Amino acid sequence: MKKTIAYLALAGVTGLALANAATYPAVGEKTLQVGGQIEARVHGLTEKSVLAGGISHRIYEGGDAQKPTLVLLHGYSADKDVWPRFAAHLVKDFHIVIPDMAGHGETGFHKDWTYDIPSQAARIVALMDEMGVDKFHVAGNSMGGFITATLAANYPGRVMSATAIDPAGVMPPVASKMDKMIAAGQNPFEVQDRAQFDAFYAMTMAKPPYMPKFVLDGLAKTYQDRREELAVIYQGFHRKDMLDNRLADIKVPFFLIWGKKDELLDVSSVSVWQAGVPGIKVHVFEELGHMPMVEAPKATADVVGGFLKSI
């Protein structure tokens, strides 16, 4: 953690020196981007672009390409930078691929792209085709977990195993805090001011890692600037192509991880996945929230690594 903060501080100083005309939040945005890139490199990941399915995907890649491939998929509104600390604990044993998915991060947004889950899953397969990867393990968080499970159901010949971390994709027996807000007409992801961002950010993790205030200011600005784009993406996948009636189609080894304190997707969903997916394995982190791989990267990587070794 201290090393990460040092890199963020270095990136912040560089950003301040280069951005005399920039606003304070804009410096935070740049620091977040550059800090993420530096941290990825420290953890053995390199950044590149891969054209697949008509989209130039920006990805992190690391590890030995001759070893089994593990694809890591971020959630809605996030990007590939949520994964490097987690990936650092697995990069020696796997060929790691972490894409910015369509509409997110440096892959970017286009109003004519489709953002439904089957389309997103098909893009991952196209990306693997372009990279010359036949079979792969996949792990995803939230929307990325929904895509992970869809990949497992739709492409059993390609997916070696699937790990879903606090995934969307089924109807929860108990409404989460986010579900109640959406039912009242407010999507917490569509941030309009700093106060709304603070409330939203508090919902995403029970134990968020340290982040300097000016970087959080930059992240808040990013969410406000992307509000309309995020609304389009949300409409593309929310409560569509749900898996409640398709869980039995998942035949590959499947690992479900949940943070019990998740306020975005309620932990009661675990029972739905358990009832539907044959042979499912489950691990619940009692003290974590919606993003265990960010809140406790080593602990989460350890249980995922244990699952992957078991198969």
N, C-alpha and C positions, 0 to 999 in steps of 0.2 A: 504494500500500500504506500509506504514512504517513497519507494522508487517511482510509483505512478504519480504521486503528487509532485515530485521533483520534475518529472517530465512535463506535467501540465504547467507548472510554474515557468519552466524554460520556454514552453510554447507561448505562454502568456506574455512574457517579456518580449519575445520576438514579435508577437502580434502587435503589441503596443508600439514598438519601435517602427514597425512598417505601416502602421495605420493611423497616422497623425490626424487624418480627417474622419476617421471612423467614429461612430458612436460607441458608447460604453458597451451596450449589448452586442453590437457587431463584433467587437474584440472578443467577447465571450464566445460567440459563435465560432470564430476562427480558431480560438484556442481549443475548443472542444474538438474541432475537426483535426487540427494538427496534432493535438495531444493523443487522440485516438490512433492516428497513423503511426506516431512514434511508439506508442505502447504495443501496437500490433507487431512492429518490427522487433521490439525487444523480446517478444514472445515467439519469435521465429516465423512470423507470417509476412508475406510480401503482397503488395497490392498490384492488381492488373485488371485489364478489361478483356472480356470474352464476348464476342458476338454470337448470339444463339437465339433462334426463333425470332429474328428480326429486331432484337433488342441488344444493346451493348450493356452487358452486365458488369458492374464494378464488383470485384471480389477480393477477399483475402485468401491466400493459399499458403499452406505450409506442410512440413513433414515430407516423408519419402513417398513419391508417387507410386512406388512398387508395393506399398503397404495398403491395407484396406482403406477405402475412402469413407470419411465421415463428413456429411453435409450438415451444416448448422443454419437454421432458418429463424430469423428474428420475427418479432410480432408486429402488429399494426402500429404504425407511426414511429417505430424504432428503426434501427439500421444495423449494419454488420458490426459496429463497434461495441455492441452489448456482449460479444462472444470472446474476444481475445484472452481475457483473464481465465475464463473457463477452458478455452482451447489449449492454453499453456500447459495444462496438466495431461493432455492427451496427444500432443503433437509428436511425441517420440514414438508413439505406437500406431498412429494413423496418418493418412494423407488427408489433411483438413481443407475443406472448401467452405467459405462463408460468403454468400452473395448478399449484396444489397438487392432486394427483390423489387420488381416493377412498382414504380410509384414511390420508392423510398431511397434515402441516401443519395449516393453519387450515381446510381442507375437512373435516378430522376423520374419525373412524372410526365405523362402525356395523356391528354384528355381522351384520346381515341383508343388507348389501350383498355383491355378488359381486366377487371380486378376480382372476378369471381374465383373461388378456390380451385375448381378443376383447371382453369386456365393457368393459375399460378403454379399448380402442380406440374402441368405439362411443360411449363417453361423450365422448371428444374430438370426434368428429364432431357429436354433439348440442350440445356447447359451441360449435363453429364455427357450427352452424345458428342458435343463439340469438344469436350475435354478428353474424349476417348475412354470414359469410365463406363463399364458395363453394369456392374453391380455396386451398390453402395449402401452404407448405413446412413440413417437420417435422424436428426433430432431437431425439434422446433419448439418455440415458446409461443403461447397465446395463438394469434392467427397463424404463426409458423407451425404450431402444434396441430392446428386444424389441417394445414397443408401436409404436414408429416403423415397424419392418419389417412388423408385422402391418397397420398402417394402409396401407402401400404395397401390400401384397398384396391386402387386402380392399376398399380404396376407391381404385382407380387413377384414377377420375374426379374425385376430390377432391384427391388428393395430387400436388403439382407436383414435389416431390423429397423424398428422405429421406436424412438423415444419422444414422448409428448410431455412437455413441461407446462403445467397450467394451461391446457389447450382449450380453445373455443371448439365448437362443432357439435355439441349436444345441448339439449335443454336441461338446465340445472333444476333439481327438485326445490332448491331454496334460492330465492332471488338475492343477488349480490347488491352491494351498495350502488355499483354502476348500473345494474339492471333497473333498480328503482329510480335512479336519475333519468335514465333513458325513457322509462315509462312515463315520467313526468315531463318529457319533452326536452331534456337537456343531455346532450352527449358530452361527457367530461373531456373527451379528446379534442373537441372543437373549442379551443381556448381563445377567449376574447381579450383578456387582460392578465396582468401579473397575479392578481389575487386568485383568479380561476386556475391559472397554472399551478400555483402553490397548492391549492386544494386537490387538483388532479395528481400532481407529483406525489403527494402524500399517500394517495391511493395505490400507487404502482408498486411500492415496496414497503415491507415492514422494517427492514434494516438496510436502507440505502447506503452505498459507499460515500465517503467524503467527496464533496465537490465544492470548489470555491464559489462564493456568492456571484462573482461576475460571470462565471461559467454558467451557473443556473440562470442568470439574467439572459445570457445568450440563448440558452435552450428555450426559455420562455418566449423569446422573440421568434425563434424558429417555429414553434408551435402556432403562434399568432399569424405569422406570415403564411403558413401552410394550411390554415384552417379550411379554405375552400377545397384544396386538393384532398385533404384528409376526408372531407365529407363525401367526395366522389368515390374514393376507395372504400369507405365504410358502406356506402350504398351498394357497392359491388359484391360484398360478401356477407354482410350481416344477416343472420337468420336465413341464409340461402344455402342450398346443397348440404343441409345438415346430415349428420351421420347416425342419428339415433336408430334408424332402421337398417343401417348398413354395417354396423359394428362387427357383425358375424362374418363379414366379407374380409376382415383383416385376419390373415392367416400367418403372417410373418411374426417372429418374436417381437413382443410389444411391451414397452416399459412406460408406465405412467408415473410422473412425479408431480406433486402438488405442494404448494406452500399453504399451510392451514389458515394463515392470516390474510389470504388473498381477498381484496375488496373489489376486484374487477370481475373475476370469475369464481363463483363460490365453490368451496371444497366439496360440497354435497354432490357435485358432478362426478366425483370419483365413483360413486355407487352405480351410476349409469354406465360408465366405461367398464367397470368390473362385471356387470351383468351381461354386457354385450360382446366383449372381445375375448375369444377363446385363449386360455393360457396366459392372460395378462399378468404382469408383475407390477406391483405398486409400492411407491415409497412416498410418505408424507412427511414434510419438514414442519415440525410443530411451531417453530418460531419465525418462519419466513413468510413472505407475501407472494406477489404475482410473478416475480422474476428471480427464482432461486439461483440461477446461474450468474446473476449479477450480485445478489446479496451475499451469497456464500459460494463463490466459484470453485474453490477446491473441494468442499464437501459435496457439491453437486457433481463435479467431475468424477469424484471418487465413486459415487454410487452408479453413475453412468458407465464409467470404466469397468466396474465390477459386473454390471449387466452384460456389457459387450464381451468381456472375457468368458462369461458363463455360456455364451452361445458359440 
